[in-house]
Amino acid sequence: MKILSRLIAAILFVFFFFFALRNTQEVTMHFFLGYERSDPLVLVLLAFFVVGAVLGVLAMVPLVLRHRREASRYKKTLAQIQKAQEDLVQAQAQPPQPDSVITAQHIL
């Protein structure tokens, strides 16, 4: 499996490398206030890919934090339930204690 994943990674690397070699023409980006910037097409594509990946990760942060809080809450609840079950098992294992001890003096 490790060899297969490395083989796929190598094939993808070669594919994207040749894609980058074929797309070296200049692209001009026109920004506000007359600002222009010319860069190779492959760098522009790479920059937009990286920005998109970062924005995607940032969009997932609140969801991940919410799931972590819920998991923590569930772990605490589970620990409380397990402790209660252990206490119950321990209480059932002990013989019952009498409420009061009646001695011979109390009978007479």
FENHU-V643067 format. One record per backbone hydrogen bond with DSSP energy under -1.0 kcal/mol. CO is the residue of the C=O (numbers start at 1). NH is the residue of the N-H. If there is no record, write none. Layout:
{{CO	NH} {CO	NH}}
This chain:
{{1	5} {2	6} {3	7} {4	8} {5	9} {6	10} {7	11} {8	12} {9	13} {10	14} {11	15} {12	16} {13	17} {14	18} {15	19} {16	20} {17	21} {18	22} {23	42} {25	41} {27	39} {29	37} {32	35} {35	31} {37	29} {39	27} {40	44} {41	45} {42	46} {43	47} {44	48} {45	49} {46	50} {47	51} {48	52} {49	53} {50	54} {51	55} {52	56} {53	57} {54	58} {55	59} {56	60} {60	64} {61	65} {62	66} {63	67} {64	68} {65	69} {66	70} {67	71} {68	72} {69	73} {70	74} {71	75} {72	76} {73	77} {74	78} {75	79} {76	80} {77	81} {78	82} {79	83} {80	84} {81	85} {82	86} {83	87} {84	88} {85	89} {86	90} {87	91} {88	92} {89	93} {90	94} {104	108}}
